[in-house]
């Protein structure tokens, strides 16, 4: 049986982090700042909620104490019985408050990981998930990482206004999360969190991970399906002026052949960064190819970096021709 690790030096874990639970509101403030890393607004909201509930609960406890003293002095046994019941109810309330705080922290943490406009993951949290995916053993042979850009987005902002630009960004984000899903193949059993793998990359750019591909051609098919869904959307429903200027997107996709996890472990963050960089470059290449707005490539891991797999898409043209 594995023995629990002991931290003799002031309850510090091997990383030097104090593992003792907070014992006061001041300690709790420090704990929240150190552990959660919330933005200033979310942190202030959490502290305000904590202080309000603690003050209310302290007042309830003080009132109960005074009532108990009066009941003892007056000798009312039935009063004491009722007070005992009230104190029991307050114990239940304390448990409920603890659960409430857990929910508040979870909600604020989730908000800190999301882009407020699109509700997609923010880029930093997306990269954490890609890194985690690459660092562990996978049952599948391929995954795909892509970057999306709204074609000529600046012209919409400049001529139709930022309000229309915001509507376009939100709509493309919705179509992206609807059309590019990991449940396309093997991830149904992994739960909703595993399928939430889209992020806002920049102003009008997005990125995505498809973690369960049977082959590299499927990544291109999924990206093309997304592109076609954007083109097929009735943009006049978002703004009537878009009827004459329907939105288009450019997509760069990097398909990674997943070999032994030992090749990726230890360099997962570096690989995640390189995958996004390559997909971003491919997206810009797609902008220069007027007839093809999805630009793919295939790579594998070698000596801690990515190397191209030649001729991985030789059969792509035949596959597209067969579908059409």
N, C-alpha and C positions, 0 to 999 in steps of 0.2 A: 504494500500500500504506500502511495506517495505521501510524504510528509509535507505539511504546510510550511511554507517558507517564513522564517522569522526575520523581522527587521529590527535589530536591537538598538539602532541609533535614532532615538526620538521618533519612532513609528514612521520611518522613511522607507519607501520602497527602493529597489536598486537604481531607479532613475532619480532619486533624491526628492520625490514628491511625498509630502506629508499625507498619510493615509487616515489620520484621525478624523472622525466626523466633526462638523462645526458644532460648537457649543453655545454660540451667541449669534445675534443678528450681524454683528461686525464680522465674526468668523464666517458666517454664511455669505456675506458680501464678497469676502476674499475668495471663498470656495467657488462661488458662481463665476467670478472673473477669471480664476485660474483654470477651472475645468470646462466651462461652457464656451468661453470666447464669444459671447453675444455682442451684437452691435449696441451702441449707446442707447438707442431708443428701446430695444427689447429688454436690455438690462434694467433700465429705469422702470419699465412697466412691471417687470418681475419683482423688483425691490419694493415698489409701491404696493403690490398685491400682498407681499409677505408682511410688510409693516402694518397694513390695514387689518389683516386677519390676526396677527399676533396681538395687536392692541385690543381688538375685540375679545379675543380669547382670554387675555389677561384680566380684562374687566369682568368677564363672566366668572372667572375663578375667584377674584376678590369678592364679588357679590355673594358667591356661594359660601365663602369663609365667614363673612359677616352674618349671613343668615344662620349658619351652623352655631356660631357663638350665641346669638340671641335665643335660638331654640334651646340650647343647653341651659342658659340662665333661667328661662321661663319653664323649663321642664316639660315641654310638649313632646312626648315620645312619637306621636303621629307625625308631627312636624319634621322630626329627625328622619323618619322613614321616608317621607316625601323628598327630603333633601338628598338622602342616599340615592333615591331613584334618579333625581336630577343630575347628581354627580356621575352616575353610571351613564346617563345619556350624554353627558359632556365628554366622557371617555370615548364614546362612539363618535362624537363630533370631531374629537382630535384625530381619530383614525381617518375619518372622512377628509379632514383638512390635509393630512399627509398624502392621501391619494390625489387630492386636488392639486397640491403642489407638484406631484409627479407629472400630472397631466399638463400643468402649465409649463413646466420645464420642457417636456416632450414637444409641446406645441411651439414654444419659442425656438427650440433647437431646430425643428422642422422648418420654421419660417426663415431662420438664418441660413438654411441650405438651399433656399429657393430664390429665383428671380421674381421680384414682386410683380412685374408686368405680365409675364407669360406663365408663371407658376411652374416653369420647368426648373430642373436643378440649376444652381449656379455653376460656373465653370470649375471652381476649385473643388467643390464636392463631387462633381462628375469625374474629375481626374482621380480623386481618391477611390472612387468605385472602379474605374478602369484599372488602376494600379492593383487594387485588391483582387480583381478578376485575374489579372496576369500572374499574380504571385502564388496562386493555388492550382492544384491539379484540376484539369477539366476533362469531361468525358467526350467532348466534341473535338473535331479536327480543325475547324476554322472559326474565326470571329471576324467581324467587320467594324471598322471605325470610319465615320464619315463626317464631313464638314459641309454645311449648307449656307448659301448666300442668296439673298433676294436680288434678282437681276435688276440693275439700274435703280436701286432703292432711293438713292439721293434725289433722283428726278421727281419721285412721288412727293418726297418731303418738300422740295423746293417749289413745286408747282401746285400741289394740292394741300399742303400744310402738314404740320406735325401730327395733328389729330388723325388724319387719314393714314399717315405713316405708322402711328401706333396701332391702328386697327389692322393694318397689313401684317405687322409683326405678330400680333396676338393670333390672327387667323392662321398664319403659316405655322406658328408653334402648335396650334391645335391640330392641324392636319398632320404635322410631323409626328406628334405623340399618338395619333390615331392610326397612321399608316405604317410606321416603322416600329414594330413590336417584337419582342423576343419570343412571344408565344407563337410566332410564325413556325417555329420548329420544336425545340425540346424543352422550353422553359416553363411550361404550364405548371409543373409541380414545384417550382421554386418560389411561388407567391408573388404578390403585387410588387414588392420592393425590387425584386430582381428584374421586373419588366419596365421599371421606371428609369430608363437609361438615356434620357434626352436632356440637353442643356442649352442654355443661351450662351453662345461663345463670345459675342460682342454686340455692337449696336443692331445690325441686321443679319448676324451670322449665328448659326446653331451647330451643334455637334451631337452625334449619337453613337451608341455602341450596340451592335447586334451580337450577342454572346454565344449563339448556338447555330452556326451555319453548317450544313452538310458539305458545302463546297463554295468556291469563291464566286461562281456565276450567280448563285442565289442572292448574294449581297447586291449585285448590280440590278437584278430583277426587282428587289425590294426598293432600292433607291429610285429606279425608274417608275415604279408604281406610285411612290410619293410625289415625284415630279409631275406625273400625269394627273394626280389628284389635285395638285395646286392649280394646274392649267384648266382642269374641268370645273373647278369651283365657280359658282356664280358670284363674281366679285361685285356686281352691281348691288347685291344685298348688303354689302358693307359700306359702299358709297356709290351712288349712281354714276359718278364720273369715271369709275373704274371699269364700266362696261366697255368703253373704248380703249382701255389700257389695262387689260388683264395681267395679273402678276405672274411672273415666271421665277424659277429658281435654278441655280447652278449647284451641282453636287460633286464633291470629290470623295472617293471611297477607297480605303486601303483594306485589303483582305489579308489577314494574318493566319498563316498555318501554324497551329499550336502543336509543337513537338513536346519533348519532355519538359516537365515543369522546372527541372534543374537548370535548364537554359535561361529561364526567365527570372527565377528567384534571385533576389539581390540586385537586379537591374530593372525591376518592374516599373518603377517611376520613370526611369530613363526611356524605356520602351514606350510607355504611355505618351510621354512628351513627343517622342519621335513619330509615333503613329499620327498624332494630331497635326504635327508639322507637315508630314507628307500629305495627309488628307487636305490640309489647307492649301498646299501648293497645287494639288490636283484640282481643287475647286477653281483656283485662278486659271489653271490651264483650260478647264471646261468653259470659262467665259470667252476664251478665244476661239472656241469651236462652235460656230453658230448652229450647226445641225445636231449637236450632241451635248446636252447639258449635264450628263453624268460621265465622269472621267474616273476609271478605276485603275488599280494596280494590285499586285499580289506580292507578299513578302514572307520571309521566314526569319527566325532568330539564328544568328551565327556569331559566336565570339562576343556576346553581349550587345550586339547591334542588329539592325535590320538589313537584309540583303534581298534584292529583287528575285522573284521566281520568273524566269523567262517563259514566254508563250503561255502564261496561265489563262489568258483570255482568247486564245486562238479560236475556240469554238463559240465565242460570244455571238459573232455575226450570224452563224448558222442557227443558234438558239433563238435569236430575235426574229430571224426570218421564219422559223417554224411557228412561232407564236402569232405572227402577223398573217 
